[in-house]
Amino acid sequence: MSVDATKTYPALFGDGKGHYKVHIVGNSGDFHPRTTLGEELAKILGVPHLPLDTLQWEPNWTPSPRDKFRTRFQEFLDQNPNGWVIDGNYYSVLRDFMEKHQTDVIWLDPPFWLYFPRLLFRTFRRLLGLEPSCSPGCDEDWREAFFSKESIILWCITQHSVVQKREKANMRDLGIESGGIMRRFGGWGYAREMADWKREIEVLIRRGELGGEVGM
């Protein structure tokens, strides 16, 4: 679903009171682009950023129990009522929270052959200790990365079409062209479109037309 270029949509919707609660979703294994955008957008808006992987994964790749995960997420919401940026999917655990609180949804949908090589590169960097893991205490090893059923590489390959199918369905219900709060950055030029969008948000904040402060 593409955005109608003849129509004007706000850069962010918010809650109408200057508060922005943004949920960034994306392809499985596409951790870095989601988190990078989350960090940058949170800095621009002057709100906290939370990668959901840090709640899900405890040291040594121990998954957090569902109830504990939800409790920790609720604590984050309670501590930050005036806005946040969250990245990660976790619909099976947190969909009810998200639907109740999120004011904007951003779907990052780069082509598989654009982000998959980047995932391989980041995986090698993590294995060599040159890049932090997705959650503290969750170091990757060669066997788990390439020869395990839990491999992030295998997960990325098998879940790409699953995520796309799900998010396309979400776009039909929540897409901005349908009067919703969800927008997509996809295709080979997704990074350029996303950069233009971030600059628009910064300009609006400087003009006082958007809540928050530019964290420059």
Residue, then its C-alpha position, 0 to 999 in steps of 0.5 A: m500500500s503506497v501513500d497517495a502523493t496528492k494528499t497531505y498527511p501530518a508527519l506525526f499524529g500524536d494524541g492532539k495534546g503534544h504527546y507522541k507514542v510511536h511504535i516502529v515495526g519491521n522485518s524479522g532480523d531487521f533489528h538495526p534499522r528499527t533501533t537506529l530510527g527509534e534512537e534518532l526519533a526519540k532524540i528529536l522528540g525528546v522522549p525515551h526509546l525502548p527496544l522491546d528486545t531488551l525486555q524479551w531477552e534476559p542474559n544468555w538468551t533466556p526469554s522473559p516469561r510472558d507475564k514478566f515481559r508485560t509487567r515490565f512493559q506496563e512499568f515503562l508506560d507508567q513511567n513515561p506517560n508523555g511519550w515514547v518511541i518503541d521498536g519491535n513487533y511482539y504482537s502476540v504479547l503486547r498487541d492490546f497495550m499497543e492498540k491502546h497507547q500508540t499514536d503512530v505506527i511506522w513500518l520499515d519494509p526494505p527489500f529482503w536483498l537490501y537488508f539481508p546482507r546488512l544483517l549478515f554483516r552485523t552478525f559477523r561484527r557481533l560475533l567478533g565483538l565489534e557491535p553490541s548484542c540486541s540485549p545485554g548479556c546475549d552474546e552471539d556465537w557461531r553455532e547459534a548464528f549459523f547452525s541452530k534452529e534459533s539462528i537469526i539468519l534462518w529466522c530472517i529468511t523464514q519470517h520475511s514473508v510472514v511479517q510482510k503479510r501481517e503488516k500489509a493486513n495491518m496497513r489495510d486497517l491502520g494505514i493513513e490512507s484509510g484514516g489510520i495512524m500507520r505509515r510505511f517506508g519501503g522499497w529501495g529508496y526507503a532510507r531516503e524517504m525516511a530521512d526526508w520524513k525525519r527532517e520534516i519532523e525537526v522543522l515542525i518542532r523548531r516552528g513549534e508546530l509539534g510537541g517535544e524538543v529537538g535533541m540536537 
